[in-house]
Amino acid sequence: MYSDILKGLDPKPWIGAWQSGSFLTDVLSEARRPPDWYGCPPGLIPLTSDGSGPVYIGVWVRWFEEPRRHTYVMCSVENGHLLREIARTDEQFSVWLTLRAIAFEGAITDEIVTFCKETGPLSVSDIEAHARAFGDDPERLTDLPMFRDQRPNDIGPEAIATYGVLHPQHTDPARFRDACWFELSEEQQRIALDHPDAAPWLRRDAPVARLFDDYLSDGRQAEAWATLNSTGWSLPDARAAAERLAAATDRPGLALQLRAWIAFSQQTDMPERYGY
């Protein structure tokens, strides 16, 4: 469903193979099948899911940022679809997955060695040394140089790590002017509800369906996309809005993602009044 969108982001070939179940299926339960619907924001490209959370591991794309950027996240459904940025590059994502697999297995298996050799920027011995010292502790990943210059928000000492997917170029006050609700950390969300500089779709009790209509009618697709990825939607209204934006946009990848999300959201017996 999402494979064509993923290819359009031009990730390393192993990421598509991992999504389709070619790696780590004996170690990570979430890698054994396509993701299930537990409720998923339109802006998330789900790679795998784990129903015990429920959580998704996936890709978040900032379609209207120049240059376009994508990042790897965990999405906690029961925690308001909180995004935790786990990797900003394919190489970081490989190391994060490898350490997660070692932590789950309690040892370095042949499958993990194969995955590390075929995908990773670090040697098996380097990964093993880090795992023995720190496991998959996200606070200690900045001990690896590759996580320092482009530090994901969920990586590093707790004193500096923040959730969400926005980085310093999107901090006060700009972070409240163009961000989707789901791109903000919990603290940023709390502030935005009543912040005078917050975008209308972030404010408390925002009339998101009406705002979306106004933005799309004015050709302001970035604002329409941000509104669609903010809270206050029923699923039927969100699907209708997603289709309208898909029909209007000149970004083929975005149109594919929106229509994939519409199809994905219909794989549920959840009452239609439930949304996000």
C-alpha positions as CSV (number, residue, x, y, z in Angstrom):
1,M,0.0,0.0,0.0
2,Y,2.8,2.4,1.0
3,S,5.6,0.8,-1.0
4,D,5.5,3.3,-4.0
5,I,5.6,6.3,-1.6
6,L,8.6,4.8,0.2
7,K,10.4,4.3,-3.1
8,G,9.8,7.9,-4.0
9,L,11.7,9.1,-0.9
10,D,14.8,7.3,-2.3
11,P,15.8,5.5,0.9
12,K,18.5,2.8,0.9
13,P,17.1,-0.4,-0.8
14,W,17.3,-2.4,2.5
15,I,14.5,-0.3,4.0
16,G,11.9,-1.5,1.6
17,A,13.2,-5.1,2.0
18,W,12.9,-4.7,5.8
19,Q,9.4,-3.4,5.5
20,S,8.4,-6.4,3.4
21,G,9.8,-8.8,5.9
22,S,13.2,-9.7,4.6
23,F,15.2,-8.9,7.7
24,L,14.9,-9.5,11.5
25,T,11.6,-11.4,11.3
26,D,12.8,-14.0,13.8
27,V,13.8,-11.3,16.3
28,L,11.3,-8.4,16.1
29,S,7.7,-9.4,16.1
30,E,6.6,-6.1,14.4
31,A,8.8,-7.0,11.4
32,R,6.8,-10.1,10.5
33,R,3.8,-8.6,8.8
34,P,2.4,-5.4,7.3
35,P,1.2,-2.8,9.7
36,D,-2.4,-3.1,11.2
37,W,-4.8,-0.2,11.6
38,Y,-4.9,1.1,15.2
39,G,-5.5,4.7,14.2
40,C,-2.8,6.5,12.3
41,P,-2.3,10.1,11.3
42,P,-2.4,10.9,7.6
43,G,1.2,12.2,7.8
44,L,2.7,8.9,8.9
45,I,4.0,6.3,6.5
46,P,3.7,3.2,8.7
47,L,6.4,0.6,8.1
48,T,5.5,-1.8,10.9
49,S,3.2,-2.0,13.9
50,D,3.0,-3.6,17.3
51,G,-0.4,-4.1,18.7
52,S,0.8,-4.4,22.3
53,G,1.4,-0.7,22.4
54,P,-0.1,-0.1,20.0
55,V,2.8,1.6,18.3
56,Y,4.0,2.2,14.7
57,I,7.5,2.5,13.4
58,G,7.3,4.6,10.4
59,V,8.4,7.6,8.3
60,W,7.2,11.2,8.7
61,V,7.6,13.4,5.7
62,R,7.7,17.3,5.8
63,W,6.3,17.6,2.2
64,F,6.3,21.4,2.2
65,E,9.7,22.0,3.7
66,E,12.5,23.0,1.3
67,P,14.4,20.8,0.8
68,R,11.9,18.1,1.6
69,R,12.9,16.1,4.7
70,H,11.8,12.8,6.1
71,T,12.6,11.3,9.4
72,Y,12.0,7.9,11.2
73,V,9.7,7.8,14.1
74,M,7.8,5.7,16.6
75,C,4.2,6.7,16.9
76,S,2.4,5.9,20.2
77,V,-1.3,5.5,19.4
78,E,-2.6,5.5,23.0
79,N,-0.5,8.6,23.8
80,G,-2.2,10.9,21.4
81,H,-0.1,9.6,18.4
82,L,3.0,11.1,20.0
83,L,5.9,11.0,17.6
84,R,9.3,10.0,18.9
85,E,12.0,10.7,16.4
86,I,14.4,7.8,16.4
87,A,16.6,8.4,13.3
88,R,17.2,11.2,10.9
89,T,19.1,9.2,8.3
90,D,18.9,5.7,6.9
91,E,22.2,4.9,8.5
92,Q,21.0,5.9,12.0
93,F,17.8,3.9,11.4
94,S,19.9,0.8,10.7
95,V,21.9,1.1,13.9
96,W,18.8,1.8,15.9
97,L,17.1,-1.3,14.6
98,T,20.2,-3.4,15.1
99,L,20.5,-2.4,18.7
100,R,16.8,-2.9,19.3
101,A,17.0,-6.4,17.8
102,I,20.0,-7.3,20.1
103,A,18.1,-6.0,23.1
104,F,15.0,-8.1,22.2
105,E,17.1,-11.3,21.5
106,G,19.6,-10.8,24.3
107,A,22.4,-11.9,22.0
108,I,23.8,-11.3,18.5
109,T,22.3,-13.9,16.3
110,D,23.2,-14.9,12.7
111,E,20.2,-12.9,11.5
112,I,21.3,-9.8,13.3
113,V,24.9,-10.2,11.9
114,T,23.5,-10.5,8.4
115,F,21.3,-7.4,8.8
116,C,24.2,-5.4,10.3
117,K,26.6,-6.4,7.5
118,E,24.1,-5.7,4.7
119,T,22.6,-2.4,6.0
120,G,24.8,-0.8,8.6
121,P,27.5,1.9,8.5
122,L,29.1,0.3,11.6
123,S,30.9,-3.1,11.9
124,V,29.4,-5.9,13.8
125,S,32.2,-5.6,16.4
126,D,31.4,-1.9,16.9
127,I,27.7,-2.6,17.3
128,E,28.4,-5.4,19.7
129,A,30.8,-3.3,21.8
130,H,28.1,-0.5,22.2
131,A,25.4,-3.1,22.9
132,R,27.4,-4.7,25.7
133,A,28.1,-1.3,27.3
134,F,24.7,0.4,26.9
135,G,22.1,-2.0,25.3
136,D,19.7,0.0,23.2
137,D,19.5,2.9,25.7
138,P,18.5,5.9,23.6
139,E,20.3,8.3,26.0
140,R,23.6,6.7,25.2
141,L,23.3,6.6,21.4
142,T,25.1,9.9,21.2
143,D,28.2,8.0,22.3
144,L,28.2,7.0,18.6
145,P,29.5,9.9,16.5
146,M,26.9,9.3,13.8
147,F,24.1,10.4,16.2
148,R,25.7,13.7,17.3
149,D,25.7,16.0,14.3
150,Q,22.1,15.1,13.3
151,R,20.7,14.1,16.6
152,P,17.2,12.7,16.5
153,N,14.9,14.3,19.1
154,D,14.4,11.0,21.1
155,I,18.2,10.3,21.3
156,G,20.7,11.6,23.8
157,P,20.7,12.5,27.5
158,E,17.3,13.1,28.9
159,A,18.1,16.7,29.8
160,I,18.4,17.6,26.1
161,A,16.2,15.0,24.3
162,T,12.7,16.2,23.2
163,Y,9.9,14.4,21.4
164,G,8.2,15.5,18.2
165,V,10.0,16.0,14.9
166,L,10.8,19.7,14.8
167,H,14.3,20.9,15.1
168,P,16.0,24.3,16.1
169,Q,15.0,26.0,12.8
170,H,11.4,25.5,13.8
171,T,11.6,26.7,17.4
172,D,9.8,29.7,19.0
173,P,7.8,31.3,17.6
174,A,7.9,29.7,14.1
175,R,7.2,26.2,15.5
176,F,3.6,27.3,16.2
177,R,3.0,28.9,12.7
178,D,3.5,26.1,10.3
179,A,3.7,22.8,12.3
180,C,1.2,20.0,12.3
181,W,-0.1,19.1,15.8
182,F,1.6,15.7,15.5
183,E,5.0,17.2,14.8
184,L,5.0,18.9,18.2
185,S,6.3,17.4,21.5
186,E,3.8,17.1,24.4
187,E,5.2,20.3,25.9
188,Q,4.9,22.2,22.7
189,Q,1.4,20.9,22.2
190,R,0.4,22.2,25.7
191,I,1.9,25.6,25.0
192,A,0.3,25.9,21.5
193,L,-3.2,25.4,22.7
194,D,-3.4,28.9,24.0
195,H,-0.3,30.6,22.4
196,P,-1.1,33.9,20.7
197,D,1.3,33.0,17.8
198,A,0.0,29.5,17.3
199,A,-1.4,28.6,13.9
200,P,-5.3,28.5,14.0
201,W,-5.3,24.7,13.6
202,L,-3.2,24.3,16.8
203,R,-5.5,26.3,19.0
204,R,-7.8,24.8,21.5
205,D,-11.1,23.5,20.0
206,A,-9.9,24.5,16.5
207,P,-12.6,24.1,13.8
208,V,-10.3,22.0,11.7
209,A,-12.7,21.0,8.9
210,R,-13.7,24.6,8.2
211,L,-10.1,25.8,8.4
212,F,-9.1,23.0,5.9
213,D,-11.8,24.1,3.5
214,D,-10.6,27.7,3.7
215,Y,-7.0,26.9,3.1
216,L,-7.6,24.5,0.3
217,S,-9.9,27.0,-1.4
218,D,-7.2,29.6,-1.2
219,G,-4.6,27.3,-2.6
220,R,-2.7,27.1,0.7
221,Q,-1.9,23.4,0.6
222,A,0.8,23.5,3.2
223,E,-1.7,24.9,5.7
224,A,-4.3,22.4,4.6
225,W,-1.9,19.6,5.1
226,A,-0.9,20.9,8.6
227,T,-4.6,21.2,9.5
228,L,-5.3,17.6,8.3
229,N,-2.5,16.4,10.6
230,S,-3.9,18.1,13.7
231,T,-6.5,16.9,16.1
232,G,-10.3,17.3,15.9
233,W,-11.2,15.1,12.9
234,S,-13.7,12.3,12.5
235,L,-12.5,9.6,10.2
236,P,-15.2,10.3,7.5
237,D,-14.4,14.0,7.4
238,A,-10.6,13.4,7.4
239,R,-10.9,10.9,4.5
240,A,-13.0,13.4,2.4
241,A,-10.5,16.1,3.1
242,A,-7.5,13.9,2.3
243,E,-9.1,13.0,-1.1
244,R,-9.7,16.6,-1.9
245,L,-6.1,17.5,-1.1
246,A,-4.8,14.5,-3.1
247,A,-6.8,15.7,-6.1
248,A,-5.5,19.3,-5.8
249,T,-1.8,18.8,-5.1
250,D,0.9,18.7,-7.7
251,R,3.1,16.6,-5.5
252,P,2.7,13.0,-6.6
253,G,4.2,11.5,-3.5
254,L,1.8,13.4,-1.3
255,A,-1.2,12.3,-3.4
256,L,-0.1,8.7,-3.1
257,Q,0.3,9.0,0.6
258,L,-3.1,10.6,1.2
259,R,-4.8,7.9,-0.9
260,A,-2.9,5.1,0.8
261,W,-3.9,6.5,4.2
262,I,-7.6,6.6,3.1
263,A,-7.4,2.9,2.1
264,F,-5.5,2.0,5.3
265,S,-8.0,3.8,7.5
266,Q,-10.8,1.7,6.0
267,Q,-9.3,-1.5,7.3
268,T,-11.1,-1.2,10.6
269,D,-14.3,-2.0,12.4
270,M,-13.8,1.0,14.6
271,P,-16.9,3.2,14.8
272,E,-16.7,6.0,12.3
273,R,-17.2,8.7,14.9
274,Y,-13.8,7.8,16.3
275,G,-11.0,9.8,14.7
276,Y,-8.0,11.7,15.9
